[in-house]
């Protein structure tokens, strides 16, 4: 979010997390980043509003990924895009983390 704000100061940036530490919230709001403290499934976000949603290493932690993706679809604008990244359990770094390195 901070990188998006620096690169594109004219865009509206929102961040959603189930809990923001107070200092993190203050820092984001000082950068004019709108914060939403909620689970995505419970968030009161406007329909067809967001042009871009990013989810970085999140979906693998959700109880119901389909419900989450349905919500994302509802809040994305007609031509909106979702960037979703999830770890590759067969990737090279998996062996390192499994070994405790």
VMD Tcl script that builds the backbone (N, CA, C; Angstrom):
set m [mol new atoms 303]
animate dup $m
set s [atomselect $m all]
$s set {name element resname resid chain x y z} {
  {N N UNK 1 A 0.821 -1.184 0.000}
  {CA C UNK 1 A 0.000 0.000 0.000}
  {C C UNK 1 A 0.868 1.251 0.000}
  {N N UNK 2 A 1.900 1.205 0.810}
  {CA C UNK 2 A 2.805 2.360 0.854}
  {C C UNK 2 A 3.495 2.559 -0.489}
  {N N UNK 3 A 3.908 1.458 -1.111}
  {CA C UNK 3 A 4.566 1.551 -2.415}
  {C C UNK 3 A 3.598 2.099 -3.459}
  {N N UNK 4 A 2.351 1.656 -3.425}
  {CA C UNK 4 A 1.345 2.165 -4.364}
  {C C UNK 4 A 1.137 3.657 -4.154}
  {N N UNK 5 A 1.087 4.067 -2.912}
  {CA C UNK 5 A 0.899 5.490 -2.598}
  {C C UNK 5 A 2.071 6.314 -3.131}
  {N N UNK 6 A 3.297 5.813 -2.932}
  {CA C UNK 6 A 4.477 6.554 -3.410}
  {C C UNK 6 A 4.511 6.610 -4.938}
  {N N UNK 7 A 4.219 5.498 -5.590}
  {CA C UNK 7 A 4.306 5.419 -7.049}
  {C C UNK 7 A 3.172 6.179 -7.733}
  {N N UNK 8 A 1.980 6.114 -7.149}
  {CA C UNK 8 A 0.794 6.734 -7.739}
  {C C UNK 8 A 0.083 7.594 -6.686}
  {N N UNK 9 A 0.611 8.759 -6.383}
  {CA C UNK 9 A 0.040 9.576 -5.303}
  {C C UNK 9 A -1.383 10.040 -5.573}
  {N N UNK 10 A -1.823 9.989 -6.839}
  {CA C UNK 10 A -3.161 10.487 -7.175}
  {C C UNK 10 A -4.262 9.445 -6.969}
  {N N UNK 11 A -3.918 8.174 -6.737}
  {CA C UNK 11 A -4.954 7.150 -6.628}
  {C C UNK 11 A -5.470 7.018 -5.197}
  {N N UNK 12 A -6.627 6.464 -5.064}
  {CA C UNK 12 A -7.216 6.164 -3.763}
  {C C UNK 12 A -6.744 4.776 -3.355}
  {N N UNK 13 A -6.155 4.668 -2.171}
  {CA C UNK 13 A -5.613 3.393 -1.692}
  {C C UNK 13 A -6.350 2.999 -0.418}
  {N N UNK 14 A -6.771 1.734 -0.377}
  {CA C UNK 14 A -7.437 1.173 0.798}
  {C C UNK 14 A -6.643 -0.031 1.267}
  {N N UNK 15 A -6.656 -0.258 2.565}
  {CA C UNK 15 A -6.051 -1.457 3.138}
  {C C UNK 15 A -7.042 -2.122 4.061}
  {N N UNK 16 A -7.129 -3.432 3.958}
  {CA C UNK 16 A -8.036 -4.193 4.817}
  {C C UNK 16 A -7.242 -5.250 5.550}
  {N N UNK 17 A -7.431 -5.325 6.839}
  {CA C UNK 17 A -6.828 -6.377 7.656}
  {C C UNK 17 A -7.761 -6.609 8.832}
  {N N UNK 18 A -7.669 -7.786 9.396}
  {CA C UNK 18 A -8.563 -8.064 10.533}
  {C C UNK 18 A -8.189 -7.229 11.736}
  {N N UNK 19 A -6.918 -6.779 11.817}
  {CA C UNK 19 A -6.488 -5.933 12.932}
  {C C UNK 19 A -5.263 -5.143 12.506}
  {N N UNK 20 A -5.306 -3.840 12.680}
  {CA C UNK 20 A -4.143 -2.976 12.465}
  {C C UNK 20 A -3.616 -2.552 13.827}
  {N N UNK 21 A -2.334 -2.670 14.007}
  {CA C UNK 21 A -1.736 -2.112 15.211}
  {C C UNK 21 A -1.929 -0.597 15.156}
  {N N UNK 22 A -2.156 0.054 16.300}
  {CA C UNK 22 A -2.439 1.493 16.287}
  {C C UNK 22 A -1.395 2.318 15.545}
  {N N UNK 23 A -0.110 2.004 15.732}
  {CA C UNK 23 A 0.932 2.781 15.061}
  {C C UNK 23 A 0.893 2.573 13.547}
  {N N UNK 24 A 0.631 1.353 13.117}
  {CA C UNK 24 A 0.523 1.065 11.685}
  {C C UNK 24 A -0.657 1.826 11.099}
  {N N UNK 25 A -1.784 1.806 11.799}
  {CA C UNK 25 A -2.965 2.546 11.343}
  {C C UNK 25 A -2.646 4.030 11.207}
  {N N UNK 26 A -1.988 4.604 12.191}
  {CA C UNK 26 A -1.624 6.034 12.136}
  {C C UNK 26 A -0.718 6.319 10.942}
  {N N UNK 27 A 0.261 5.449 10.716}
  {CA C UNK 27 A 1.181 5.647 9.590}
  {C C UNK 27 A 0.442 5.588 8.252}
  {N N UNK 28 A -0.438 4.612 8.105}
  {CA C UNK 28 A -1.179 4.487 6.851}
  {C C UNK 28 A -2.110 5.672 6.640}
  {N N UNK 29 A -2.815 6.046 7.664}
  {CA C UNK 29 A -3.737 7.179 7.540}
  {C C UNK 29 A -2.983 8.485 7.285}
  {N N UNK 30 A -1.763 8.602 7.819}
  {CA C UNK 30 A -0.949 9.788 7.544}
  {C C UNK 30 A -0.571 9.859 6.066}
  {N N UNK 31 A -0.536 8.703 5.403}
  {CA C UNK 31 A -0.257 8.646 3.966}
  {C C UNK 31 A -1.540 8.708 3.140}
  {N N UNK 32 A -2.645 9.010 3.794}
  {CA C UNK 32 A -3.957 9.085 3.142}
  {C C UNK 32 A -4.388 7.728 2.573}
  {N N UNK 33 A -4.084 6.670 3.305}
  {CA C UNK 33 A -4.526 5.323 2.968}
  {C C UNK 33 A -5.699 4.989 3.871}
  {N N UNK 34 A -6.820 4.659 3.261}
  {CA C UNK 34 A -8.035 4.332 4.008}
  {C C UNK 34 A -7.882 2.928 4.586}
  {N N UNK 35 A -8.120 2.781 5.887}
  {CA C UNK 35 A -7.992 1.469 6.512}
  {C C UNK 35 A -9.363 0.906 6.865}
  {N N UNK 36 A -9.490 -0.397 6.677}
  {CA C UNK 36 A -10.704 -1.133 7.030}
  {C C UNK 36 A -10.266 -2.278 7.935}
  {N N UNK 37 A -10.799 -2.330 9.123}
  {CA C UNK 37 A -10.434 -3.375 10.072}
  {C C UNK 37 A -11.590 -4.361 10.160}
  {N N UNK 38 A -11.415 -5.488 9.463}
  {CA C UNK 38 A -12.487 -6.469 9.374}
  {C C UNK 38 A -11.987 -7.681 8.609}
  {N N UNK 39 A -12.698 -8.777 8.725}
  {CA C UNK 39 A -12.499 -9.876 7.790}
  {C C UNK 39 A -13.101 -9.447 6.463}
  {N N UNK 40 A -12.528 -9.881 5.366}
  {CA C UNK 40 A -13.057 -9.493 4.059}
  {C C UNK 40 A -14.523 -9.884 3.925}
  {N N UNK 41 A -14.840 -11.096 4.365}
  {CA C UNK 41 A -16.220 -11.577 4.236}
  {C C UNK 41 A -17.221 -10.720 5.005}
  {N N UNK 42 A -16.753 -10.044 6.048}
  {CA C UNK 42 A -17.633 -9.222 6.885}
  {C C UNK 42 A -17.531 -7.728 6.588}
  {N N UNK 43 A -16.609 -7.360 5.728}
  {CA C UNK 43 A -16.362 -5.936 5.473}
  {C C UNK 43 A -17.530 -5.314 4.721}
  {N N UNK 44 A -17.856 -4.117 5.103}
  {CA C UNK 44 A -18.924 -3.361 4.450}
  {C C UNK 44 A -18.291 -2.475 3.372}
  {N N UNK 45 A -17.982 -3.098 2.225}
  {CA C UNK 45 A -17.315 -2.394 1.131}
  {C C UNK 45 A -18.291 -2.212 -0.024}
  {N N UNK 46 A -18.187 -1.104 -0.729}
  {CA C UNK 46 A -19.144 -0.821 -1.809}
  {C C UNK 46 A -18.982 -1.762 -3.002}
  {N N UNK 47 A -20.087 -2.122 -3.607}
  {CA C UNK 47 A -20.088 -2.998 -4.782}
  {C C UNK 47 A -19.498 -2.276 -5.992}
  {N N UNK 48 A -18.816 -3.027 -6.826}
  {CA C UNK 48 A -18.275 -2.529 -8.105}
  {C C UNK 48 A -17.446 -1.255 -7.928}
  {N N UNK 49 A -16.653 -1.189 -6.896}
  {CA C UNK 49 A -15.949 0.043 -6.554}
  {C C UNK 49 A -14.458 0.016 -6.879}
  {N N UNK 50 A -13.804 -1.091 -6.619}
  {CA C UNK 50 A -12.346 -1.144 -6.691}
  {C C UNK 50 A -11.875 -1.566 -8.081}
  {N N UNK 51 A -10.874 -0.867 -8.592}
  {CA C UNK 51 A -10.292 -1.188 -9.890}
  {C C UNK 51 A -9.197 -2.240 -9.784}
  {N N UNK 52 A -8.587 -2.365 -8.615}
  {CA C UNK 52 A -7.520 -3.336 -8.414}
  {C C UNK 52 A -7.552 -3.814 -6.968}
  {N N UNK 53 A -7.494 -5.115 -6.809}
  {CA C UNK 53 A -7.388 -5.717 -5.478}
  {C C UNK 53 A -6.191 -6.648 -5.518}
  {N N UNK 54 A -5.328 -6.534 -4.513}
  {CA C UNK 54 A -4.194 -7.447 -4.412}
  {C C UNK 54 A -4.354 -8.278 -3.143}
  {N N UNK 55 A -4.045 -9.545 -3.277}
  {CA C UNK 55 A -4.062 -10.475 -2.143}
  {C C UNK 55 A -2.752 -11.248 -2.209}
  {N N UNK 56 A -1.832 -10.919 -1.324}
  {CA C UNK 56 A -0.505 -11.515 -1.347}
  {C C UNK 56 A -0.367 -12.512 -0.201}
  {N N UNK 57 A -0.266 -13.780 -0.542}
  {CA C UNK 57 A -0.115 -14.859 0.427}
  {C C UNK 57 A -1.180 -14.794 1.516}
  {N N UNK 58 A -2.414 -14.730 1.065}
  {CA C UNK 58 A -3.555 -14.636 1.965}
  {C C UNK 58 A -4.523 -15.796 1.790}
  {N N UNK 59 A -4.841 -16.125 0.562}
  {CA C UNK 59 A -5.934 -17.053 0.291}
  {C C UNK 59 A -5.723 -18.412 0.949}
  {N N UNK 60 A -4.482 -18.834 1.107}
  {CA C UNK 60 A -4.220 -20.133 1.722}
  {C C UNK 60 A -4.520 -20.154 3.220}
  {N N UNK 61 A -4.801 -18.981 3.808}
  {CA C UNK 61 A -5.116 -18.894 5.232}
  {C C UNK 61 A -6.619 -18.791 5.501}
  {N N UNK 62 A -7.416 -18.714 4.462}
  {CA C UNK 62 A -8.855 -18.494 4.630}
  {C C UNK 62 A -9.607 -19.795 4.867}
  {N N UNK 63 A -10.672 -19.701 5.671}
  {CA C UNK 63 A -11.540 -20.858 5.903}
  {C C UNK 63 A -12.350 -21.188 4.656}
  {N N UNK 64 A -12.805 -20.148 3.968}
  {CA C UNK 64 A -13.667 -20.360 2.803}
  {C C UNK 64 A -13.199 -19.470 1.649}
  {N N UNK 65 A -12.196 -19.914 0.905}
  {CA C UNK 65 A -11.667 -19.095 -0.192}
  {C C UNK 65 A -12.722 -18.735 -1.234}
  {N N UNK 66 A -13.658 -19.619 -1.496}
  {CA C UNK 66 A -14.701 -19.319 -2.495}
  {C C UNK 66 A -15.572 -18.146 -2.053}
  {N N UNK 67 A -15.918 -18.114 -0.782}
  {CA C UNK 67 A -16.712 -16.986 -0.279}
  {C C UNK 67 A -15.918 -15.687 -0.411}
  {N N UNK 68 A -14.649 -15.747 -0.097}
  {CA C UNK 68 A -13.787 -14.572 -0.218}
  {C C UNK 68 A -13.730 -14.098 -1.668}
  {N N UNK 69 A -13.527 -15.019 -2.599}
  {CA C UNK 69 A -13.452 -14.639 -4.010}
  {C C UNK 69 A -14.790 -14.118 -4.524}
  {N N UNK 70 A -15.884 -14.622 -3.997}
  {CA C UNK 70 A -17.208 -14.075 -4.353}
  {C C UNK 70 A -17.325 -12.624 -3.903}
  {N N UNK 71 A -16.813 -12.343 -2.710}
  {CA C UNK 71 A -16.821 -10.968 -2.196}
  {C C UNK 71 A -15.945 -10.079 -3.067}
  {N N UNK 72 A -14.777 -10.576 -3.428}
  {CA C UNK 72 A -13.875 -9.805 -4.290}
  {C C UNK 72 A -14.569 -9.488 -5.607}
  {N N UNK 73 A -15.233 -10.457 -6.161}
  {CA C UNK 73 A -15.946 -10.240 -7.427}
  {C C UNK 73 A -17.025 -9.163 -7.277}
  {N N UNK 74 A -17.699 -9.163 -6.147}
  {CA C UNK 74 A -18.760 -8.181 -5.899}
  {C C UNK 74 A -18.209 -6.767 -5.799}
  {N N UNK 75 A -17.035 -6.598 -5.203}
  {CA C UNK 75 A -16.526 -5.247 -4.964}
  {C C UNK 75 A -15.623 -4.739 -6.082}
  {N N UNK 76 A -15.190 -5.623 -6.980}
  {CA C UNK 76 A -14.398 -5.178 -8.126}
  {C C UNK 76 A -15.278 -4.451 -9.135}
  {N N UNK 77 A -14.741 -3.413 -9.730}
  {CA C UNK 77 A -15.452 -2.716 -10.801}
  {C C UNK 77 A -15.550 -3.638 -12.016}
  {N N UNK 78 A -16.366 -3.254 -12.966}
  {CA C UNK 78 A -16.607 -4.077 -14.149}
  {C C UNK 78 A -15.313 -4.487 -14.844}
  {N N UNK 79 A -14.379 -3.587 -14.958}
  {CA C UNK 79 A -13.098 -3.893 -15.609}
  {C C UNK 79 A -11.969 -4.042 -14.591}
  {N N UNK 80 A -12.339 -4.255 -13.323}
  {CA C UNK 80 A -11.353 -4.383 -12.261}
  {C C UNK 80 A -10.529 -5.657 -12.382}
  {N N UNK 81 A -9.409 -5.656 -11.694}
  {CA C UNK 81 A -8.481 -6.779 -11.740}
  {C C UNK 81 A -8.124 -7.232 -10.327}
  {N N UNK 82 A -7.894 -8.535 -10.206}
  {CA C UNK 82 A -7.422 -9.133 -8.965}
  {C C UNK 82 A -6.021 -9.670 -9.211}
  {N N UNK 83 A -5.089 -9.291 -8.349}
  {CA C UNK 83 A -3.753 -9.878 -8.360}
  {C C UNK 83 A -3.665 -10.736 -7.113}
  {N N UNK 84 A -3.519 -12.019 -7.318}
  {CA C UNK 84 A -3.518 -12.973 -6.216}
  {C C UNK 84 A -2.219 -13.771 -6.273}
  {N N UNK 85 A -1.488 -13.786 -5.179}
  {CA C UNK 85 A -0.246 -14.562 -5.105}
  {C C UNK 85 A -0.354 -15.523 -3.934}
  {N N UNK 86 A 0.072 -16.731 -4.155}
  {CA C UNK 86 A 0.078 -17.736 -3.093}
  {C C UNK 86 A 1.370 -18.538 -3.203}
  {N N UNK 87 A 1.884 -19.030 -2.090}
  {CA C UNK 87 A 3.148 -19.763 -2.149}
  {C C UNK 87 A 3.025 -21.051 -2.968}
  {N N UNK 88 A 4.111 -21.417 -3.584}
  {CA C UNK 88 A 4.193 -22.666 -4.320}
  {C C UNK 88 A 4.800 -23.706 -3.381}
  {N N UNK 89 A 4.005 -24.696 -2.969}
  {CA C UNK 89 A 4.513 -25.672 -2.002}
  {C C UNK 89 A 5.610 -26.550 -2.596}
  {N N UNK 90 A 5.783 -26.489 -3.898}
  {CA C UNK 90 A 6.852 -27.243 -4.535}
  {C C UNK 90 A 8.031 -26.351 -4.918}
  {N N UNK 91 A 7.986 -25.089 -4.505}
  {CA C UNK 91 A 9.044 -24.139 -4.838}
  {C C UNK 91 A 10.338 -24.433 -4.085}
  {N N UNK 92 A 11.414 -23.847 -4.566}
  {CA C UNK 92 A 12.727 -24.090 -3.969}
  {C C UNK 92 A 12.803 -23.654 -2.510}
  {N N UNK 93 A 12.124 -22.562 -2.157}
  {CA C UNK 93 A 12.221 -22.057 -0.795}
  {C C UNK 93 A 11.468 -22.923 0.202}
  {N N UNK 94 A 10.546 -23.732 -0.249}
  {CA C UNK 94 A 9.799 -24.635 0.642}
  {C C UNK 94 A 10.772 -25.572 1.379}
  {N N UNK 95 A 11.751 -26.099 0.664}
  {CA C UNK 95 A 12.726 -26.996 1.289}
  {C C UNK 95 A 13.538 -26.270 2.368}
  {N N UNK 96 A 13.862 -24.996 2.121}
  {CA C UNK 96 A 14.621 -24.233 3.100}
  {C C UNK 96 A 13.822 -23.994 4.380}
  {N N UNK 97 A 12.556 -23.595 4.205}
  {CA C UNK 97 A 11.735 -23.311 5.375}
  {C C UNK 97 A 11.390 -24.586 6.145}
  {N N UNK 98 A 11.158 -25.665 5.423}
  {CA C UNK 98 A 10.865 -26.936 6.080}
  {C C UNK 98 A 12.056 -27.374 6.922}
  {N N UNK 99 A 13.258 -27.087 6.450}
  {CA C UNK 99 A 14.475 -27.470 7.162}
  {C C UNK 99 A 14.784 -26.506 8.313}
  {N N UNK 100 A 14.007 -25.446 8.434}
  {CA C UNK 100 A 14.211 -24.495 9.527}
  {C C UNK 100 A 15.328 -23.502 9.290}
  {N N UNK 101 A 15.701 -23.307 8.040}
  {CA C UNK 101 A 16.764 -22.357 7.725}
  {C C UNK 101 A 16.237 -20.961 7.613}
}
mol reanalyze $m
mol bondsrecalc $m
mol representation Tube
mol addrep $m
